[in-house]
Amino acid sequence: MTNPRPGDATERRIASHSDLIAAIPAIIGFVPADSALVVGLDGRRITNLARTDLTKLDAFIHDLRCYRLLDQATTAEIIVVGPGDLSPVSAGEWLPHAAQVAELTATLAALDCTVTHAAWTAAVRADQRWYCYRDPLYCNGILPDPGSTLLAVDAVVNGQIIHPSRDAMAETLRPDPDADLNRRAALIAHLAEPSTDQDQRAALERVRQAILRAQAGFLPATDDDIAALAVALNNPMVRDLSLRLSVDQAHAGAQQLWTTLVRSTPAPHRAEPAVLLAVTAYLGGSGALAAIAAHAALDAKPGHALAELLLMALGVGLPPAGIRDAVLELPDRL
């Protein structure tokens, strides 16, 4: 089977169940723990990957029924990652969360999606054994090093980080110290927001140049630069047009820029780069980072309409391609 990175013309073949489980961190951007994952397939191509906490598995099954989250898939594989005390004897009798996996399998079957394999492993790490729910004594295997998979190598080459956990991914958006944020807030208060067409064009060009510099490895570091970008993005027209700058060749630079601004910009202005990061991450195939960023936007500015809309899209499994098409219809200049 091949991986589903949106916008990536390079396909990587995943040859076995062991390889698929080991590739999960590179696909979702972090090493899952206490998680249930459903990998949707159309033929031998991965079309979807949905993950939920094990504590939320029952709600996830309900959402699958209501929202048909894997509509693009005709078959699926289930992977459960979590603790379990197994011996060779008990492994032949049960695996953790077996009843919920059976319910998940039945739910997918009712949605015309056949589960071809379901596996459990205690952790996604090198030399960890996994077991098949259908026949754990005879269908099992050993995971290769997740960091050595072709997808992991691609991630490193493309400047993507595979985080050790979802919490570690969220930590990348931790705000700067209060003293720094307060100093920048004072600067922002003294800057005029773009109002005329000429002001908006200048603000959009500022954002465009910041993305190009980020693409080359130069991120905003001074209070003046951060404040000026915060004021530019606070204009709804400039922010929305900045979405258009976040796709295709500029994607990596835009994501790095938005991440830096989420950390360095005081609330409520942090909400705008946070929602831009959420959209950019979603277009890049990282639903987890998109959700974290959207929640960061709502924390900074409760009721932020675009953040709420994106969380709804994530909740119902709207394919990134649908959002990408809408973004590409936006003009790239005023």
C-alpha positions as CSV (number, residue, x, y, z in Angstrom):
1,M,0.0,0.0,0.0
2,T,1.1,3.6,-0.5
3,N,1.0,6.6,1.8
4,P,-1.5,9.5,1.5
5,R,0.6,12.7,2.0
6,P,-1.6,15.4,0.4
7,G,0.2,17.3,-2.4
8,D,3.1,14.9,-2.4
9,A,3.7,13.2,-5.7
10,T,6.1,10.7,-4.2
11,E,4.5,7.5,-3.2
12,R,6.1,5.1,-0.8
13,R,5.2,1.4,-0.7
14,I,4.3,-0.1,2.7
15,A,4.9,-3.8,2.3
16,S,3.6,-5.4,5.5
17,H,1.5,-4.9,8.7
18,S,4.7,-4.3,10.6
19,D,5.8,-1.6,8.2
20,L,2.3,0.1,8.3
21,I,2.3,0.3,12.1
22,A,5.9,1.6,12.2
23,A,5.0,4.2,9.6
24,I,2.2,5.7,11.7
25,P,4.4,8.3,13.5
26,A,5.7,9.7,10.2
27,I,2.1,9.9,8.8
28,I,0.5,11.7,11.8
29,G,3.6,13.6,13.1
30,F,3.9,12.0,16.5
31,V,4.3,8.6,18.2
32,P,0.8,7.5,19.3
33,A,0.1,6.0,22.7
34,D,-3.1,4.9,24.3
35,S,-4.7,5.3,20.8
36,A,-6.9,3.6,18.3
37,L,-6.2,4.3,14.7
38,V,-8.2,3.4,11.6
39,V,-6.3,3.4,8.3
40,G,-8.7,3.7,5.4
41,L,-7.7,2.2,2.0
42,D,-9.0,2.4,-1.5
43,G,-7.3,-0.5,-3.3
44,R,-3.8,-0.3,-2.1
45,R,-3.7,3.4,-1.5
46,I,-4.2,5.0,2.0
47,T,-7.0,7.5,1.7
48,N,-7.7,8.4,5.4
49,L,-6.1,7.9,8.8
50,A,-8.3,8.6,11.8
51,R,-6.9,8.5,15.4
52,T,-8.6,8.8,18.8
53,D,-7.7,8.3,22.4
54,L,-8.6,4.9,23.8
55,T,-10.7,6.7,26.4
56,K,-12.8,8.2,23.6
57,L,-13.1,5.1,21.4
58,D,-16.8,4.7,22.1
59,A,-17.5,8.3,21.0
60,F,-15.3,7.8,18.0
61,I,-17.4,4.7,16.9
62,H,-20.5,6.9,17.3
63,D,-19.0,9.6,15.1
64,L,-18.1,7.1,12.5
65,R,-21.8,6.1,12.2
66,C,-23.0,9.7,12.2
67,Y,-20.5,11.4,10.0
68,R,-19.2,8.5,7.8
69,L,-15.6,9.7,8.4
70,L,-14.1,7.1,6.1
71,D,-16.3,7.6,3.0
72,Q,-13.3,7.5,0.6
73,A,-12.2,4.1,1.9
74,T,-13.4,0.6,0.8
75,T,-11.3,-1.3,3.2
76,A,-9.6,-0.5,6.5
77,E,-7.0,-1.7,9.0
78,I,-7.4,-1.0,12.7
79,I,-4.4,-0.5,15.0
80,V,-4.7,-0.3,18.8
81,V,-1.7,1.1,20.8
82,G,-1.9,0.8,24.5
83,P,-0.8,-1.1,27.6
84,G,-1.5,-4.8,28.1
85,D,-0.1,-7.6,30.2
86,L,0.1,-10.5,27.7
87,S,1.7,-13.9,28.0
88,P,1.8,-16.4,25.1
89,V,-1.1,-18.3,26.7
90,S,-3.4,-15.3,27.4
91,A,-2.6,-13.8,23.9
92,G,-4.5,-16.8,22.5
93,E,-7.5,-15.9,24.5
94,W,-7.9,-12.1,24.3
95,L,-6.3,-8.8,23.5
96,P,-7.0,-5.5,25.1
97,H,-10.1,-3.6,23.8
98,A,-11.2,-6.6,21.8
99,A,-14.9,-5.9,22.3
100,Q,-14.5,-2.3,21.1
101,V,-12.5,-3.5,18.1
102,A,-15.3,-5.9,17.2
103,E,-17.8,-3.1,17.5
104,L,-15.6,-0.8,15.4
105,T,-15.3,-3.6,12.8
106,A,-19.1,-4.1,12.6
107,T,-19.6,-0.3,12.4
108,L,-17.2,0.0,9.4
109,A,-18.9,-3.0,7.7
110,A,-22.2,-1.3,8.0
111,L,-20.7,1.6,6.2
112,D,-19.5,-0.7,3.4
113,C,-15.9,-0.6,4.6
114,T,-14.4,-4.0,5.3
115,V,-11.8,-4.4,8.0
116,T,-9.0,-6.6,6.5
117,H,-6.8,-6.6,9.6
118,A,-6.9,-5.4,13.2
119,A,-3.8,-5.4,15.4
120,W,-2.8,-4.5,18.9
121,T,0.7,-3.4,20.1
122,A,1.8,-2.0,23.5
123,A,3.9,0.7,21.9
124,V,5.1,1.9,18.5
125,R,8.8,1.3,18.8
126,A,11.6,-0.8,17.4
127,D,11.4,-4.6,18.3
128,Q,8.0,-4.3,19.8
129,R,5.7,-7.2,19.0
130,W,2.2,-6.7,17.6
131,Y,-0.7,-9.3,17.6
132,C,-3.6,-9.8,15.3
133,Y,-7.0,-9.7,16.9
134,R,-8.3,-12.5,14.7
135,D,-5.5,-15.0,15.3
136,P,-2.9,-13.6,17.8
137,L,-0.9,-16.8,18.2
138,Y,-0.2,-17.3,14.5
139,C,-0.6,-13.7,13.1
140,N,1.9,-11.4,14.8
141,G,5.2,-9.7,14.1
142,I,8.0,-7.4,15.2
143,L,8.1,-3.7,14.4
144,P,11.1,-2.2,12.7
145,D,12.5,1.0,13.9
146,P,9.9,3.7,13.1
147,G,12.7,6.2,12.6
148,S,14.1,4.1,9.8
149,T,11.0,3.9,7.6
150,L,11.0,5.6,4.2
151,L,8.3,7.9,5.3
152,A,10.3,8.9,8.4
153,V,13.3,9.6,6.1
154,D,11.1,11.7,3.8
155,A,9.8,13.7,6.8
156,V,13.3,14.5,7.9
157,V,14.4,15.6,4.4
158,N,11.3,17.8,4.1
159,G,12.0,19.5,7.5
160,Q,9.1,17.8,9.3
161,I,9.5,16.8,12.9
162,I,8.1,13.5,14.3
163,H,7.3,14.3,17.9
164,P,7.6,11.7,20.7
165,S,4.0,12.2,21.7
166,R,0.9,14.4,21.0
167,D,1.7,16.4,24.1
168,A,5.2,17.1,22.8
169,M,3.6,18.3,19.5
170,A,1.3,20.6,21.5
171,E,4.4,21.9,23.5
172,T,5.8,23.4,20.3
173,L,3.0,26.0,20.5
174,R,3.7,27.0,24.1
175,P,3.6,30.9,24.3
176,D,6.8,32.8,25.0
177,P,7.3,34.2,28.5
178,D,4.8,36.8,29.7
179,A,7.4,39.6,29.8
180,D,8.1,39.1,26.0
181,L,4.4,38.9,25.1
182,N,3.6,42.0,27.2
183,R,6.4,44.0,25.5
184,R,5.0,43.0,22.1
185,A,1.5,43.8,23.1
186,A,2.5,47.3,23.8
187,L,4.1,47.6,20.4
188,I,1.0,46.2,18.7
189,A,-1.2,48.7,20.4
190,H,0.8,51.6,18.9
191,L,0.7,50.2,15.3
192,A,-2.1,51.2,12.9
193,E,-4.0,48.3,11.4
194,P,-4.2,48.2,7.6
195,S,-7.4,49.9,6.5
196,T,-7.1,51.2,2.9
197,D,-6.5,49.0,-0.1
198,Q,-2.9,50.3,-0.3
199,D,-2.3,49.5,3.4
200,Q,-3.7,46.0,2.9
201,R,-1.5,45.4,-0.1
202,A,1.5,46.5,1.8
203,A,0.5,44.2,4.8
204,L,0.0,41.2,2.5
205,E,3.4,41.8,0.9
206,R,4.9,41.9,4.3
207,V,3.4,38.5,5.0
208,R,4.5,37.1,1.7
209,Q,8.1,38.2,2.2
210,A,8.1,36.7,5.7
211,I,7.0,33.3,4.3
212,L,9.8,33.5,1.7
213,R,12.3,34.3,4.4
214,A,11.0,31.4,6.5
215,Q,11.3,29.1,3.5
216,A,15.0,30.1,3.5
217,G,15.4,29.5,7.2
218,F,15.0,33.0,8.5
219,L,12.2,33.5,11.0
220,P,11.0,36.7,12.6
221,A,13.0,37.3,15.8
222,T,12.7,41.0,16.7
223,D,9.7,42.5,18.6
224,D,9.2,45.0,15.8
225,D,8.9,42.2,13.1
226,I,6.6,40.1,15.2
227,A,4.3,43.1,16.1
228,A,4.1,44.2,12.5
229,L,3.1,40.7,11.3
230,A,0.6,40.4,14.1
231,V,-1.1,43.7,13.0
232,A,-1.0,42.7,9.4
233,L,-2.7,39.4,10.1
234,N,-5.3,41.0,12.3
235,N,-6.9,42.4,9.2
236,P,-9.4,39.7,8.0
237,M,-8.7,40.3,4.3
238,V,-5.0,40.0,4.8
239,R,-5.4,36.9,6.9
240,D,-7.7,35.2,4.5
241,L,-5.4,36.0,1.5
242,S,-2.5,34.7,3.5
243,L,-4.1,31.3,3.3
244,R,-3.5,31.3,-0.4
245,L,0.2,31.8,0.4
246,S,0.3,28.7,2.6
247,V,0.0,26.0,-0.1
248,D,2.3,24.3,-2.6
249,Q,5.9,25.4,-2.7
250,A,5.6,27.8,0.2
251,H,3.9,25.3,2.5
252,A,6.9,24.5,4.6
253,G,7.9,28.1,5.1
254,A,4.4,29.2,5.9
255,Q,4.0,26.5,8.5
256,Q,7.3,27.4,10.2
257,L,6.3,31.1,10.1
258,W,2.8,30.5,11.6
259,T,4.3,28.2,14.3
260,T,6.8,31.0,15.3
261,L,4.1,33.6,15.4
262,V,1.7,31.4,17.5
263,R,4.4,31.2,20.2
264,S,5.6,34.8,20.0
265,T,2.4,36.8,19.5
266,P,0.3,37.9,22.5
267,A,-3.4,37.1,22.7
268,P,-5.8,37.8,21.2
269,H,-3.6,38.4,18.1
270,R,-2.2,34.9,18.5
271,A,-5.5,33.5,17.2
272,E,-4.8,34.6,13.6
273,P,-1.4,32.8,13.0
274,A,-2.9,29.9,15.0
275,V,-5.8,29.4,12.6
276,L,-3.5,29.9,9.7
277,L,-1.3,27.1,11.1
278,A,-4.4,24.9,11.6
279,V,-5.3,25.2,7.9
280,T,-1.7,24.8,6.7
281,A,-1.2,21.7,8.9
282,Y,-4.5,20.2,7.7
283,L,-3.5,20.7,4.1
284,G,-0.2,19.0,4.9
285,G,-2.0,15.9,6.3
286,S,-1.5,16.6,10.0
287,G,-4.9,16.6,11.5
288,A,-3.5,16.4,15.0
289,L,-1.5,19.6,14.7
290,A,-4.5,21.2,13.0
291,A,-6.7,20.5,15.9
292,I,-4.1,21.7,18.5
293,A,-3.6,24.9,16.6
294,A,-7.4,25.5,16.2
295,H,-7.9,25.1,19.9
296,A,-5.0,27.5,20.5
297,A,-6.8,30.0,18.3
298,L,-10.0,29.6,20.4
299,D,-8.1,29.9,23.6
300,A,-6.7,33.2,22.4
301,K,-10.0,34.5,20.9
302,P,-13.1,32.5,22.1
303,G,-15.6,32.2,19.3
304,H,-13.2,32.6,16.5
305,A,-15.3,31.7,13.5
306,L,-12.7,30.2,11.2
307,A,-11.2,28.1,14.1
308,E,-14.6,26.8,14.9
309,L,-15.3,26.0,11.3
310,L,-12.1,24.1,10.9
311,L,-12.8,22.0,14.0
312,M,-16.1,21.1,12.5
313,A,-14.4,20.1,9.3
314,L,-12.0,17.9,11.3
315,G,-14.8,16.5,13.3
316,V,-16.7,15.3,10.2
317,G,-13.6,14.1,8.4
318,L,-13.7,16.7,5.5
319,P,-10.9,15.7,3.2
320,P,-8.0,18.2,3.0
321,A,-8.4,18.3,-0.7
322,G,-11.8,20.0,-0.3
323,I,-10.2,22.7,1.8
324,R,-7.2,23.0,-0.5
325,D,-9.6,23.6,-3.5
326,A,-11.4,26.4,-1.6
327,V,-8.1,28.0,-0.6
328,L,-6.7,27.9,-4.2
329,E,-9.8,29.7,-5.4
330,L,-8.8,32.7,-3.3
331,P,-6.7,35.4,-5.1
332,D,-3.1,35.7,-4.0
333,R,-3.2,39.5,-4.1
334,L,-5.5,42.4,-3.4
